[in-house]
Amino acid sequence: MDWQTLATQLFPSGHDIVERDNFLSGSAQVEGQTVDVIGTTGHVPIGIEIALAQATAILNTVQQHPGRPILILVDTQGQRLRHRDEMLGINSYMAHLGKCVDLARRKGHTVIGLVYDQALSGGFITSGLIASACFALPQATIRVMGLPAMARITKVPEERLTELARDNPVFAPGPENYLRMGGLHGIWEDNLAQQLASALLDCGPDDRRMALGRERGGRMLAQPVADAVRTGSDVRAA
């Protein structure tokens, strides 16, 4: 789905979102409430320019519109792999973007991520994945690393990884598996405007990703390990 069609379905009351070099920014109305929108399109890789543009837009909202919700529209092939970006410190730019999302949340902004096309690796981790809540459309492509690449890195045969992916969502791409792991709070299939309005209403300050992953059977140890670290207890007792 292209971003214009998505915006029409998300914001039937209107929006002023514009695209500049695959970077989306603007605002929209959701049941009488103004929401600031940032995002990416065209499967654009996240280089220093877009990372900084997204961070700047978030900080502008925090400074100029305290408490206003933020929607991050995600369509990216991940971190831009260029020598120039690496030499300029792309890792620091992406860390800065993640810190800005965290700052907005700490300042009382509800931050919703929506994967409407592609979401790969660092470009997803530092934006939609660390929002207050993240959702996806059913046709979205989500993965940190493809199984062929994972096989090359881990030296585990791709056939074995494919077998593991059938039962373990950690190895498998796709929104359904990220839903099981708790990375996604839900998959939006119908009436996107109503889904967004409900998400803004229901989203709380607590990060429930680990709890959701355990409830859904996708990440069984993340919550017990975190609790054990926090309390100093034995994780085996959880």
N, C-alpha and C positions, 0 to 999 in steps of 0.2 A: 504494500500500500504506500503511495506517495504521501508526503507530509501534508500537501494541500487537502487531499481527500480525508486524511486523518483529522486535520484541524476542523474541517467542516462537520465531521461526525462528533468530535469531542465538544465543540463550542457552537451549538446552534444559535446561541444568543450573540455571537460575533467575536471577532478577534482582530488584532492588528499585527500578527506575526509576519516577519519578513525574513528572507534568506539572503545571506551575503557570504559567498564563497563556502557554501555548505554549512554555514553556521546559522542557526535559527534563534531569533529573539523577538520578544514582544510581550503582549499581555492579552488576556481573554476574560470573558465573563462566564462564571459557572454558578447558575442559580442565584444571580444577583451579587456574587462575590467576585472580586478581581483576583486573578491568578497570573503571576508572571511565568513566562514560558521561555525556556532555553533548550537548545538541542542541536543535533546534527542530522545531516541527510546525505544521500548519495554514497553510502558506505564509506564515508570519508575517514582516513586514518587520523588519529589525534596527534597532531604535531604541537609545537610550542605555541603557535598562533591561536589555534582553536582552544587549547587548554587554558591559555590566558584569557581569551575572550569569554569563555564560560565562567571562569573564576571571577572576572570583572563584573559580569552581569549579576552573579549571585551576591557579590559584595555591595553592588549598587542597590539591590533590593533590600538587603539587610540595613543599609544606611538610610535609604530614602523611604522605605515602606515597611516599617517594623511589623513583624507578625504576618506579612502577606504570604500566602502559600506559593510554592514554586513547583512547577512541573518540568521535569527533564525528559525530553523526547530523545530516545537513543536509537541511532543507526550508525554504526561504526565498525570498521574492520579491525579496530584495535590501535595500538600505539604505532606511530609512523616510524618505520625502520629506515632512517637515513643517517648518514655519518654526521651531517650538519646538526640535526636535532640532538643526537647523542652528545656531540661536542658542546652544545649549548646547554646541556643539562635537562633533557626532556623528563628525566625521572623527577627532578625537583619541581618542574612545572606541573606534572601530574599529581605529585604529592600536594602541591599548593592547591590545586583544584579540589582534591579530596578534603583538605583542611577547611576550605571555604564551605563545602557542603556540610561538614560537621559543625562549623561555626553557626551556619544558618539554623541548623536543628537545635543547637544549644541556646540560640536566641529566640526560640519559640516559633520558628517557621516550619510548617509542615512541608516536607520535600517529597514529592512523589516521582518515581522513575517509571517510564513506560517504554519498553522495548517494542518498537513497531516494525522493525525490519531485522537488522543484524546487530549483534552485541558480542564482541570478541575481546578477550584478554583485558589489558590494562585500560583500554578506552571505556570499558563497561565497569570495571572494578571501581574506578575513581569518580564515577558519576552515578548512574542509576542504581548500581548494586549497593551503594552506601547511603542511599536516600532513606527517609523515614520508612518508606515502604516501596517495593518495586513490583511492577506488574508487567505482563507481556501479552501481545496478541498471539493467537494460536499458531499462526504461520511464521512467527519470528524464528530466527536462527540465533541460538545462544550457545557459546562454548568458550572455554578458556584455551583449549588446545585440541585440535583434531586428533583422532586416533592414529592416523599415519605418522603425524609429527610426534605424538606421545610415544609411539613405538620406537622411533629413531632415538629419542632422548633417553628413554628408560631401558632400551634394549630388550624390552618384553615384546614378543611377537604380536603383530597386530591382530592375529586370529585369537590369541589369548585375551587381549584387551577387549575385543568385540564380545567374547564370551562373558567376561566380567561385567561389561556394560549392560548385559541383559538383566542382571539382578542388582547391580550397584550403580546408583545414579551419579556417583562421583566420577565415574569413567565415561559417562554418556552425555552427549550434547542434547539440546532441545529444551523447550520451556517446561515440558512435563517433568523432566528430571530435576531441573532447578526448582520447580515447585516442591517436589519431594524433599529436596535438601533444605528447603526453607529460604533459599535465596530469592525466590519469588513469593509474594503474598497471594497472588491469584493470577488467573488467565482470563482476560476479558474477551468474550465472544459476541455479546449482543448489547445494543444500546450503550455505546461507549460513553455518551454524555452522562447517563445515569450511573454507570460504573465509576466514573471519575468523581462525581458528586458524592457518592457513597464512600469512596476511599478517603476523600478529604474530611468527611464527617467522622469516619470511624478510626482514622489513624491517630494513635496515641504516641506519647513520648518514648515509651519503652521499646528497645530493640528485641524483637521476639524471634529472630531468625533461627537461633540455635534451638529454641523450644519448638518452633514449627518443624524444624528438621527432624527432631526426635518424635514428635507426635505423628508425623507422616511416614516415619520409617526410613528416612533417607540419610540422616546423620545422627546416629545413635549415641555417639560418645562426646560430641562437642559440648553439650550442655553439662554433663556430669564432670568433664575435665575442667571446664571453666569454673564450676561451682567448687570443685576440690581445690583449685588454685586460690580462689577467693577466700575460702574458709580454712584452708590448711588441712582438710580432711583427706581420707583415703578414697581415691576415685573408685576403687573396687566395691566400696560400700554403697555407692550411688545406684 
